């Protein structure tokens, strides 16, 4: 959820014409990551949990791509893009570990 907060703060400075474009896409992808993890955990079955973890990972990969796009368009500074990218990488490693753990159990 920290990454989601960081994305919301980082996108506050984007141009107004991106409000319904890249800003909306990035925020939706960022919110989707913890939301899918929570929903999957609430299903009480390992196969369902893994399916939602894969959805969370997909949203995270979307967000990582959008961070790169925003940086290339100079909507994000290199420093902010690195910070967001680092957070996303860390979450990705955690998701991969969870997926591997629960796939072997399922």
Residue frames as a rotation matrix with the C-alpha (Angstrom) as fourth column:
UNK 1
0.566 0.824 0.000 0.00
0.824 -0.566 0.000 0.00
0.000 0.000 -1.000 0.00
UNK 2
0.176 -0.594 -0.785 3.02
0.274 -0.736 0.619 2.29
-0.945 -0.324 0.033 0.44
UNK 3
-0.795 -0.465 0.389 3.71
0.467 -0.062 0.882 2.05
-0.386 0.883 0.266 -3.28
UNK 4
-0.028 0.880 0.473 0.09
0.959 -0.110 0.261 2.97
0.282 0.461 -0.841 -4.00
UNK 5
0.681 0.224 -0.697 0.41
0.528 -0.810 0.256 6.06
-0.507 -0.543 -0.669 -1.82
UNK 6
-0.280 -0.891 -0.357 3.68
0.219 -0.421 0.880 6.97
-0.935 0.168 0.313 -3.55
UNK 7
-0.661 0.109 0.742 2.06
0.750 0.098 0.654 6.62
-0.001 0.989 -0.147 -6.99
UNK 8
0.458 0.888 0.037 -0.84
0.882 -0.460 0.102 8.86
0.108 -0.015 -0.994 -5.96
UNK 9
0.519 -0.326 -0.790 1.57
0.265 -0.817 0.511 11.51
-0.812 -0.475 -0.338 -4.70
UNK 10
-0.542 -0.832 0.114 3.84
0.329 -0.085 0.940 11.24
-0.773 0.548 0.320 -7.73
UNK 11
-0.489 0.402 0.774 0.97
0.861 0.080 0.503 11.65
0.141 0.912 -0.385 -10.20
UNK 12
0.358 0.626 -0.693 -0.33
0.721 -0.656 -0.221 14.83
-0.593 -0.421 -0.687 -8.56
UNK 13
-0.057 -0.498 -0.865 2.10
-0.155 -0.852 0.500 16.85
-0.986 0.163 -0.029 -10.65
UNK 14
-0.569 -0.111 0.814 1.19
0.702 0.450 0.552 15.30
-0.428 0.886 -0.178 -14.00
UNK 15
-0.968 0.242 -0.069 -0.36
-0.240 -0.807 0.540 17.56
0.074 0.539 0.839 -16.66
UNK 16
-0.380 0.907 0.180 -4.11
-0.565 -0.074 -0.822 17.99
-0.733 -0.414 0.540 -16.35
UNK 17
0.165 0.464 -0.870 -4.66
-0.979 0.181 -0.090 16.44
0.116 0.867 0.485 -19.78
UNK 18
-0.575 -0.436 -0.692 -3.31
-0.369 0.893 -0.257 13.15
0.730 0.107 -0.675 -18.37
UNK 19
-0.511 0.401 0.761 -5.89
-0.834 -0.015 -0.552 12.98
-0.210 -0.916 0.342 -15.55
UNK 20
0.522 0.790 0.322 -8.02
-0.632 0.612 -0.476 10.46
-0.573 0.045 0.819 -17.44
UNK 21
0.639 -0.410 -0.650 -5.06
-0.468 0.463 -0.753 8.90
0.610 0.786 0.104 -19.22
UNK 22
-0.130 -0.843 -0.521 -1.79
0.042 0.521 -0.853 7.94
0.991 -0.133 -0.032 -17.61
UNK 23
-0.654 -0.064 0.754 -2.70
-0.699 -0.331 -0.634 9.22
0.290 -0.941 0.172 -14.13
UNK 24
0.338 0.897 0.285 -5.84
-0.938 0.344 0.027 7.11
-0.074 -0.277 0.958 -14.06
UNK 25
0.633 -0.155 -0.759 -4.03
-0.256 0.883 -0.393 4.05
0.731 0.443 0.519 -15.45
UNK 26
-0.430 -0.898 -0.092 -1.17
-0.136 0.165 -0.977 4.27
0.892 -0.408 -0.193 -12.96
UNK 27
-0.534 0.286 0.796 -3.44
-0.844 -0.230 -0.484 4.78
0.045 -0.930 0.364 -9.98
UNK 28
0.578 0.810 -0.094 -5.74
-0.810 0.584 0.049 1.95
0.095 0.048 0.994 -11.00
UNK 29
0.383 -0.527 -0.758 -2.82
-0.060 0.805 -0.590 -0.45
0.922 0.272 0.277 -11.48
UNK 30
-0.647 -0.691 0.322 -1.27
-0.322 -0.136 -0.937 0.62
0.691 -0.710 -0.135 -8.16
UNK 31
-0.203 0.674 0.711 -4.53
-0.972 -0.049 -0.231 0.10
-0.121 -0.737 0.664 -6.26
UNK 32
0.614 0.509 -0.603 -5.09
-0.659 0.751 -0.038 -3.23
0.433 0.421 0.797 -7.98
UNK 33
-0.278 -0.815 -0.508 -1.91
-0.287 0.575 -0.766 -4.80
0.917 -0.068 -0.394 -6.53
UNK 34
-0.943 -0.105 0.316 -2.85
-0.331 0.201 -0.922 -4.79
0.033 -0.974 -0.224 -2.81
UNK 35
-0.072 0.994 0.078 -6.53
-0.960 -0.047 -0.277 -5.21
-0.272 -0.095 0.958 -3.64
UNK 36
0.394 0.175 -0.902 -5.92
-0.609 0.785 -0.114 -8.47
0.688 0.594 0.416 -5.51
UNK 37
-0.679 -0.664 -0.313 -3.69
-0.145 0.539 -0.830 -9.77
0.720 -0.518 -0.462 -2.72
UNK 38
-0.765 0.439 0.472 -6.40
-0.580 -0.150 -0.801 -9.03
-0.280 -0.886 0.370 -0.16
UNK 39
0.245 0.921 -0.302 -9.17
-0.968 0.217 -0.124 -10.52
-0.049 0.323 0.945 -2.28
UNK 40
0.077 -0.299 -0.951 -7.15
-0.430 0.851 -0.302 -13.66
0.899 0.433 -0.063 -2.93
UNK 41
-0.898 -0.437 0.047 -6.37
-0.200 0.311 -0.929 -14.10
0.391 -0.844 -0.367 0.75
UNK 42
-0.480 0.797 0.366 -10.06
-0.788 -0.208 -0.579 -13.82
-0.385 -0.567 0.728 1.51
UNK 43
0.123 0.540 -0.833 -10.90
-0.858 0.480 0.185 -16.76
0.499 0.691 0.522 -0.74
UNK 44
0.208 -0.075 0.975 -9.52
-0.842 0.493 0.217 -19.31
-0.497 -0.867 0.039 1.76
UNK 45
0.849 -0.100 0.519 -8.12
0.263 0.932 -0.249 -21.65
-0.458 0.348 0.818 -0.86
UNK 46
-0.038 -0.985 -0.166 -4.55
0.148 -0.170 0.974 -21.80
-0.988 0.013 0.152 -2.05
UNK 47
-0.400 -0.127 0.907 -5.39
0.891 0.178 0.418 -22.13
-0.215 0.976 0.042 -5.78
UNK 48
0.643 0.676 0.359 -7.64
0.724 -0.690 0.001 -19.05
0.248 0.260 -0.933 -5.61
UNK 49
0.706 -0.452 -0.545 -5.00
0.123 -0.680 0.723 -17.14
-0.697 -0.578 -0.425 -3.67
UNK 50
-0.342 -0.883 0.320 -2.38
0.480 0.129 0.868 -17.97
-0.808 0.450 0.380 -6.31
UNK 51
-0.017 0.412 0.911 -4.71
0.991 -0.117 0.072 -16.83
0.136 0.904 -0.406 -9.10
UNK 52
0.921 0.390 0.015 -5.15
0.380 -0.904 0.193 -13.45
0.089 -0.172 -0.981 -7.41
UNK 53
0.342 -0.884 -0.320 -1.41
0.160 -0.281 0.946 -13.20
-0.926 -0.375 0.045 -6.77
UNK 54
-0.419 -0.440 0.795 -0.87
0.835 0.157 0.527 -13.62
-0.357 0.884 0.301 -10.52
UNK 55
0.468 0.646 0.603 -3.41
0.797 -0.604 0.029 -10.84
0.383 0.467 -0.797 -11.13
UNK 56
0.868 -0.220 -0.445 -1.57
0.146 -0.743 0.653 -8.63
-0.474 -0.632 -0.613 -8.65
UNK 57
-0.133 -0.982 0.133 1.72
0.414 0.066 0.908 -9.37
-0.900 0.176 0.398 -10.43
UNK 58
-0.145 0.166 0.975 0.14
0.986 -0.060 0.157 -8.47
0.085 0.984 -0.155 -13.77
UNK 59
0.860 0.489 0.149 -1.03
0.461 -0.868 0.186 -5.14
0.220 -0.091 -0.971 -12.38
UNK 60
0.562 -0.733 -0.382 2.42
0.129 -0.379 0.916 -4.52
-0.817 -0.565 -0.119 -10.95
UNK 61
-0.360 -0.693 0.625 4.02
0.745 0.190 0.640 -5.16
-0.562 0.696 0.447 -14.34
UNK 62
0.346 0.558 0.754 1.55
0.852 -0.523 -0.004 -2.71
0.392 0.644 -0.657 -15.91
UNK 63
0.960 0.032 -0.279 2.53
0.187 -0.814 0.549 -0.13
-0.209 -0.579 -0.788 -13.30
UNK 64
0.113 -0.992 -0.049 6.23
0.377 -0.003 0.926 -0.67
-0.919 -0.123 0.374 -13.94
UNK 65
-0.303 -0.148 0.941 5.67
0.953 -0.029 0.302 -0.04
-0.017 0.989 0.150 -17.65
UNK 66
0.638 0.646 0.420 3.63
0.634 -0.750 0.190 3.07
0.437 0.145 -0.887 -16.91
UNK 67
0.694 -0.497 -0.520 6.37
0.243 -0.518 0.820 4.41
-0.677 -0.696 -0.239 -14.62
UNK 68
-0.351 -0.862 0.364 8.84
0.647 0.058 0.760 4.07
-0.677 0.503 0.538 -17.50
UNK 69
-0.029 0.436 0.899 6.44
0.926 -0.327 0.188 5.80
0.376 0.838 -0.395 -19.88
UNK 70
0.899 0.414 -0.142 5.87
0.433 -0.796 0.423 8.66
0.062 -0.442 -0.895 -17.42
UNK 71
0.297 -0.881 -0.369 9.61
0.303 -0.279 0.911 9.07
-0.905 -0.383 0.184 -17.01
UNK 72
-0.469 -0.479 0.742 10.20
0.827 0.058 0.559 9.09
-0.311 0.876 0.369 -20.78
UNK 73
0.241 0.645 0.725 7.51
0.770 -0.582 0.261 11.77
0.591 0.495 -0.637 -21.12
UNK 74
-0.719 -0.657 0.226 9.26
0.322 -0.604 -0.729 13.70
0.616 -0.452 0.646 -18.33
UNK 75
0.346 0.860 0.374 6.20
-0.241 -0.304 0.922 13.60
0.907 -0.409 0.102 -16.08
UNK 76
0.975 -0.156 -0.160 8.34
0.207 0.360 0.910 11.91
-0.084 -0.920 0.383 -13.42
UNK 77
0.421 -0.907 0.005 11.87
-0.907 -0.421 -0.014 12.83
0.015 0.002 -1.000 -12.46
UNK 78
-0.001 -0.543 -0.840 14.52
-0.364 0.782 -0.506 10.14
0.931 0.306 -0.199 -12.78
UNK 79
-0.867 -0.378 0.324 14.75
-0.402 0.150 -0.903 10.04
0.293 -0.913 -0.283 -9.00
UNK 80
-0.185 0.889 0.418 11.02
-0.864 0.056 -0.501 9.55
-0.469 -0.454 0.757 -8.50
UNK 81
0.537 0.344 -0.770 10.89
-0.744 0.623 -0.241 6.93
0.396 0.703 0.591 -11.25
UNK 82
-0.404 -0.769 -0.495 13.80
-0.305 0.624 -0.720 5.07
0.862 -0.140 -0.486 -9.59
UNK 83
-0.794 0.158 0.587 12.05
-0.593 0.016 -0.805 5.23
-0.137 -0.987 0.081 -6.20
UNK 84
0.261 0.964 0.042 8.77
-0.890 0.258 -0.375 3.90
-0.372 0.061 0.926 -7.61
UNK 85
0.399 -0.176 -0.900 10.60
-0.620 0.671 -0.406 1.29
0.676 0.720 0.159 -9.69
UNK 86
-0.701 -0.713 -0.032 12.56
-0.408 0.437 -0.802 0.09
0.585 -0.549 -0.597 -6.68
UNK 87
-0.493 0.618 0.612 9.38
-0.722 0.102 -0.685 -0.27
-0.485 -0.779 0.396 -4.64
UNK 88
0.544 0.717 -0.435 7.71
-0.835 0.413 -0.363 -2.15
-0.080 0.561 0.824 -7.47
UNK 89
-0.040 -0.655 -0.754 10.73
-0.538 0.650 -0.536 -4.46
0.842 0.385 -0.379 -7.84
UNK 90
-0.862 -0.289 0.416 10.63
-0.495 0.309 -0.812 -5.27
0.106 -0.906 -0.410 -4.14
UNK 91
-0.034 0.939 0.343 6.92
-0.780 0.189 -0.597 -6.05
-0.625 -0.288 0.726 -4.27
UNK 92
0.477 0.166 -0.863 7.48
-0.802 0.483 -0.351 -8.17
0.359 0.860 0.363 -7.36
UNK 93
-0.558 -0.743 -0.368 10.05
-0.456 0.646 -0.613 -10.29
0.693 -0.174 -0.699 -5.54
UNK 94
-0.751 0.342 0.565 7.63
-0.523 0.213 -0.825 -10.76
-0.403 -0.915 0.019 -2.66
UNK 95
0.326 0.918 -0.224 4.80
-0.862 0.191 -0.470 -11.73
-0.389 0.346 0.854 -4.99
UNK 96
0.164 -0.343 -0.925 7.02
-0.689 0.631 -0.356 -14.22
0.706 0.696 -0.133 -6.80
UNK 97
-0.860 -0.501 0.098 8.02
-0.399 0.538 -0.743 -15.79
0.319 -0.678 -0.662 -3.48
UNK 98
-0.387 0.804 0.452 4.37
-0.627 0.130 -0.768 -16.09
-0.676 -0.581 0.454 -2.42
UNK 99
0.459 0.543 -0.703 3.36
-0.888 0.303 -0.346 -17.53
0.025 0.783 0.622 -5.77
UNK 100
-0.236 -0.642 -0.730 6.13
-0.548 0.708 -0.445 -20.14
0.802 0.295 -0.519 -5.60
UNK 101
-0.898 -0.103 0.428 5.25
-0.435 0.353 -0.828 -21.03
-0.066 -0.930 -0.362 -2.01
UNK 102
-0.181 0.936 0.301 1.53
-0.589 0.142 -0.795 -21.45
-0.787 -0.321 0.526 -2.57
UNK 103
0.316 0.225 -0.922 1.86
-0.916 0.326 -0.234 -23.12
0.248 0.918 0.309 -5.98
UNK 104
-0.615 -0.618 -0.490 3.93
-0.452 0.785 -0.423 -25.89
0.647 -0.039 -0.762 -4.42
UNK 105
-0.850 0.377 0.369 1.23
-0.257 0.313 -0.914 -26.36
-0.460 -0.872 -0.169 -1.74
UNK 106
-0.042 0.944 -0.327 -1.75
-0.818 -0.220 -0.531 -26.13
-0.574 0.245 0.782 -4.12
